[in-house]
């Protein structure tokens, strides 16, 4: 089985690209593919400006 991940990165409420992604996902599901869509509006992600250093811990 084919597995596909579609990512919608637009923050606009009525995003045309998010709508297009859902149409494409529906069509490939009908062909038998397993599809997972991720909408970045639903995730709590920090905005990256490049102005802040991210501290990481080393093991």
Secondary structure, 3 states (H helix, E strand, C coil): CCEEEEEECCCCCCCHHHHHHHHHHHHHHHCCCEEEEEEHHHCCCCCCCCCCCCCCCCC
